[in-house]
Amino acid sequence: MRRYKKMKKFIAISFATIFLVSAVQAQEKSLKKFENIFQIGAGWFLEHGYDALWNNPGLALRLSYGLDIRLNDSWSVMPGIGTTGMIGEIRNFKWEKGALYAAPGADPDLYRSVDLFCDARYHIFENNFRVVVGLGPGISYSWDKDTYYIDADLSDPLNQCQKFKQLGIWLRPSVMFELGKHFKLGFEGNIGLNNMRILYSDYPSINQTHFNNLMIVAGIGF
């Protein structure tokens, strides 16, 4: 009878152990289907359409969150949201008294926005080498209404007129290297697909302007 009780106890413990291991494995498998990814990026803001700005790029900063949803071993999709700040012609700024000031006569472009995006992502795993290549559309909406400031002629009717449209449409290529289980480092670009400059009929010399940026991005996923 004592041996029977021990055997019964052993079987119960074995089944409980098998159940717990199976539950943990199932949880791990389910976690692999979804990954929360937080990223921060910094790099260059490039405005295409105004040639001078290629020689004097601006600064782009970005924070974003994405939910990576695995479709199979190789493919996933990642919808997300972010916020981006871009300021043009960074060389026209100088540091004085602990703050940045624009040089006299400069009118740097400013665009700060909330972004929505959805990337298709291809995962490459070779031994310890893990890289994810992404591409997808994005849209942005700016709460700023950057205006012209022509200090050489304050009576110019273009003064205080809005420079840019608030809605931007983007194409987002990216390459991210996965370092360990959680950390990520790579590059992300945003290619502007629509003309952001508001054109005024009284000023035919105003050029169309497309926004672009290229950033170094670091992230953490769990």
Protein Blocks (a to p, Z undefined) as FASTA:
>chain_A
ZZmmmmmmmmmmmmmmmmmmmmmmmmmmmmmmpccdddddddddddehiaklmmmccddd
dddddddddfblmbccddddddddddehkllpcceehiacddehiacddddddddddddd
ddddehjaccdddddddddddfbdcddddfklmmbmkgopafbdfbdcdddddddddehj
kbccdddddddfbdfbdcdfklmmbccdddddddddddddZZ
